[in-house]
């Protein structure tokens, strides 16, 4: 990804995080819209505070199915090698059929870096992934 796109994606992620409601000084809950288009996640980077529960509303604007798999490098590797052709909705993992919108809820429990990836044949290798930084 070129530097300009990374900066735009990062600024968008920060703006989304700034708009999220929080209560009692806790990270709270927020809703984030993600668009899948041209086999890419938009935005391509996210930032959240540890303890934040995020509802990801994922719109697949492509004419093919995609996945939304949220986890660390080990989770991504397991899915890249795995044989699960369809992901029923569960926290941080789902299949998003072509032209549809799906939702998953995920709580970020600790600081670190995670990845959102699509592991349909060739998609992850093509670069269909987004970085998630948790502070």
N, C-alpha and C positions, 0 to 999 in steps of 0.2 A: 504494500500500500504506500502511495507517495505521501510525503510529509504534509502537504496541504489537506488531503483527505483525512489524515490522522488528526490534524489540528481541528478541523471542522467537526469530526465525529466526537472528539474529546470535549469540545466546547458544548456540543449538543447534550452530551451525557451529563456534564456539570450543570447545565441549565435545567435539565429534567430533574436532577437530584435537588436543586435549589427550590423547585416548585413543589416538592413533595411535602405533605403535611407531616408534622411530628408532634408528639404529645409528651409533656413532662420531661423534656430534655432528652428523651430516648430517640433512637433513630427512626422508629415508627414504621409506617407502611407507606408504600407508594405504588403507583401504576405506571408502567413503562410500555410504550408502543414500539414494536419492532417490526420492520418490513423486510420481507425476503423478496429480493428482486435481482434478476440476472445472477442467480446463485451466489448471492452475498447477503450478509446481515447488515441492516441499516438501522441504527448506527453500528459502527464496527468496534466501538469501545464503550465501556460503562464503568461508573464508579459508584460504590455504595459504602455506607458505614456498616461495620459489623453489628448484628442485631436487627438489621432492617429486613422487613418482609416485603418482597416485591411481587406484584402481579404483572407478569409479562403477557401482553396482548400481542400475539404474533400473527401478522397478515402475510399470507403467501400470495404475492402478486405474479408468481411464475406459473407457467402452464404444466409444471411437473411438481411432484411431491417433494417435501423437504423434511428434515428433522430439526428439532431444537433440543440439544443435549447439553446440559449445564453441569460442569464438574471439573475436577483437576485433570492433570495430564494422564493419570492412571485411568480415570473414567473414560477419557477420550480414546485412549489406546484400546481399552476393552471393547468399546463400541466399534472402533475401526476394524477390529479383528472378529467381532461378534457375528452372530447369525440371526439376531432378532430383526425380522423384516418390518415389523410394525410396532410402534411404541404406544401402548395405551396411556392415557393421561396419568401421570404421576409427577410428583414434585420435581421440577427441573428437566423432565424428559417427556417428549411427545413427538408424534408425527403430525405434520401440518399439510393436509392434502392441497393439491393445486387449487388456487382461487379461493381458498377458505381461510378463516381466522380461527385460531385456537388460543387457549389461555392456560397458563400454568403459574402456580404460586411457589415461591422459593424463599426461604429464610437464610440469610447469610450469617452464619454463626461465628465465624472467626476471620481475622484479617488474612490476606494473602491474594494470590492471583488464581483465577479460574478461567475456563474457556467455555464458550458456547460453540458447538460444532454440529455439522450435518455429516452423517456417515453413510449416506446412500452412496452407491458405487462411484468413486472418483470425486465426490463433492469436497471432502476434507482436503484431499491432495490438491484440488483446484484452488483451495484457499477459503473455503466456506467455513469461516470461524470468526469469532469476535472475542476480544479480551475483556475480562471483568476484573477490576481491581477492587478489593475490599479492604477498607482502612479501619 
